[in-house]
Amino acid sequence: MSTRTFLYAEIQVSVPFDKIDWPTINVAMKKEAGLKSKTWLSGINNHTIGGFYEFDSLEHAKAYAEGFLAAAAKQIGGSLSVKLFDGEIVKEASAGIHSPFFERVHEPA
C-alpha cells in the first residue's frame, strides 16, 4: 500500500477562477482526512478548474475524489475528471529533478 498518493483533478466548468470562492473551499478541504497539500490549477483559455493534491494514502485520495470532489463538481454543474498516482515509486526520480514534494535523495555518482 502506498503511503503517498498524488491526485490530479479537473472540473470542466464555465467559471473564471477569480469567481471561485477558493478561501471557503480551502477551509473545507483542510478537514478532509489524509490531505497533505493542494496546488490549485486554472486552465488557460477554458475556465477549467482543478488541482494537484498529495494524500497520505490511496484510500484517503479515493474517498476525497468520490466524496468532496464529486459533490463540488455536481454543485457547480461541472464534469469531473480524476487520476491517481503512486507517489512512492517515483520518489527518487522526482527528488533528482527538484520536486517540491520530495526531500533530496542521494544522486548516483
C-alpha positions in Angstrom: 0.0 0.0 0.0 1.4 3.4 -1.0 1.9 5.9 1.8 1.9 8.8 -0.7 -0.7 9.2 -3.4 -1.0 12.1 -5.8 -4.4 13.0 -7.2 -4.9 15.2 -10.3 -8.5 16.6 -10.6 -10.1 18.7 -13.3 -13.6 20.1 -13.3 -14.8 21.4 -16.7 -16.9 24.4 -15.9 -17.5 27.8 -17.4 -16.5 29.9 -14.4 -13.3 32.0 -14.4 -11.0 31.2 -11.4 -11.4 34.7 -9.9 -15.1 33.9 -9.4 -14.4 30.7 -7.4 -14.7 31.1 -3.7 -11.4 29.3 -3.0 -10.9 30.7 0.5 -14.0 29.0 1.7 -13.2 25.8 -0.3 -9.7 25.7 1.3 -11.1 25.8 4.8 -13.4 22.9 4.0 -10.7 20.9 2.2 -8.4 21.2 5.3 -10.9 19.0 7.2 -10.5 16.1 4.7 -8.7 13.0 6.0 -5.2 12.5 4.7 -4.9 15.6 2.6 -1.4 16.9 2.9 -1.4 19.6 0.2 -3.1 21.1 -2.9 -1.9 23.2 -5.7 -4.8 24.9 -7.4 -4.9 24.8 -11.2 -6.8 27.1 -13.6 -7.0 26.1 -17.3 -5.7 28.7 -19.8 -8.5 30.0 -22.1 -11.0 27.4 -21.0 -12.2 28.1 -17.4 -11.4 24.6 -16.2 -10.5 24.5 -12.5 -8.6 21.7 -10.8 -5.7 20.8 -8.7 -2.8 18.6 -7.9 -3.1 17.0 -4.4 -0.9 15.0 -2.1 -2.6 12.4 0.2 -1.1 10.1 2.8 -2.8 7.1 1.3 -4.6 5.7 -1.7 -7.7 5.1 0.4 -7.9 8.8 1.5 -7.4 10.0 -2.1 -10.2 7.8 -3.4 -12.5 8.8 -0.6 -11.8 12.5 -1.4 -12.4 12.0 -5.1 -15.7 10.1 -4.6 -16.9 12.4 -1.8 -15.8 16.0 -1.6 -14.7 16.4 -5.3 -17.7 14.7 -6.8 -20.0 16.8 -4.6 -18.2 20.0 -5.6 -18.4 19.2 -9.3 -22.1 18.5 -9.0 -22.7 21.7 -7.0 -21.2 23.9 -9.8 -22.6 21.9 -12.7 -19.2 20.7 -13.9 -17.8 17.5 -15.3 -15.1 15.9 -13.1 -12.0 14.0 -14.2 -9.7 12.4 -11.6 -6.4 10.5 -11.9 -4.5 8.9 -9.1 -0.7 8.3 -9.0 1.7 6.3 -6.8 3.9 8.8 -5.0 6.3 6.3 -3.5 7.5 4.6 -6.7 8.6 8.0 -8.2 10.4 9.3 -5.1 14.0 9.0 -6.2 13.3 10.2 -9.8 11.3 13.2 -8.6 13.8 14.2 -5.9 16.5 14.2 -8.6 14.7 16.8 -10.6 14.0 19.1 -7.5 10.3 18.2 -7.0 9.0 20.3 -4.0 7.1 17.1 -2.8 10.3 15.1 -2.1 13.4 15.6 0.0 16.7 15.4 -1.9 17.8 11.8 -2.0 21.3 10.6 -2.8 22.0 11.1 -6.5 24.0 8.4 -8.4 27.7 9.3 -8.9 
